[in-house]
């Protein structure tokens, strides 16, 4: 599978934030790279660059990370819900040690 197009995600994040210059590109690119790495390697999600649901989740998560960098609090529920659905659709993600309905 082809990797996610970080330049495309960067352009969408900048559009969502209303940023028209390249002054924050390095910082935003680092956030995007971290988001993609976390989703693929820590959460076990195989991101499909052709699936706009995957692309827009990356955009929304990177945007939230940028906007909430100094704010306390958890991830918003809509992002938690979408992440949960991506993990489930990816086959359950990594082994987090939780009970998945095994022996009772």
PEDARA-V284670 format. One record per residue. SS is DSSP state (2 for helix, 1 for strand, 0 for the rest). PSI is psi in whole degrees, 0 to 359 (999 if undefined). OMEGA is omega in radians with two decimals (* if undefined). Layout:
# PEDARA-V284670
{{SS;PSI;OMEGA} {SS;PSI;OMEGA}}
This chain:
# PEDARA-V284670
{{0;141;-3.14} {0;148;-3.14} {0;161;3.10} {0;145;3.14} {0;97;-3.09} {2;328;3.11} {2;320;3.10} {2;316;3.12} {2;318;3.10} {2;315;3.14} {2;320;3.14} {2;321;3.08} {2;314;3.13} {2;320;3.11} {2;318;3.14} {2;324;-3.13} {2;349;-3.11} {0;26;3.13} {0;124;-3.10} {0;356;3.12} {0;172;-3.13} {0;10;-3.01} {0;331;-3.12} {0;9;-3.07} {2;319;-3.12} {2;314;-3.14} {2;314;3.13} {2;322;3.11} {2;323;3.10} {2;319;3.09} {2;314;-3.13} {2;315;3.12} {2;318;3.10} {2;320;3.11} {2;312;-3.13} {2;317;3.13} {2;315;3.13} {2;313;-3.11} {2;318;-3.07} {2;317;-3.02} {2;326;-3.14} {2;321;-3.09} {0;347;3.10} {0;26;-3.11} {0;127;3.05} {0;103;-3.10} {0;135;3.13} {0;114;-3.10} {0;345;3.11} {0;347;-3.12} {0;109;-3.09} {2;337;3.03} {2;317;3.10} {2;314;-3.12} {2;311;-3.08} {2;330;3.04} {2;317;3.10} {2;318;3.10} {2;311;-3.10} {2;319;3.14} {2;317;3.11} {2;320;3.10} {2;315;3.11} {2;316;3.12} {2;320;3.13} {2;313;-3.07} {2;334;-3.05} {0;20;-3.03} {0;328;-3.13} {0;7;-3.07} {0;137;3.05} {0;161;3.05} {0;165;-3.11} {0;171;3.06} {0;139;3.11} {0;150;-3.07} {2;321;-3.11} {2;326;3.08} {2;320;3.08} {2;316;-3.13} {2;313;-3.13} {2;321;3.09} {2;315;3.12} {2;314;3.14} {2;322;3.09} {2;319;3.13} {2;316;3.13} {2;315;-3.12} {2;340;3.11} {0;5;3.11} {0;19;3.04} {0;355;3.10} {0;205;-3.12} {0;171;3.11} {0;108;-3.12} {0;6;3.10} {0;1;-3.13} {0;161;3.13} {0;120;-3.13} {0;27;3.09} {0;31;3.12} {0;212;-3.11} {0;141;3.14} {0;999;*}}
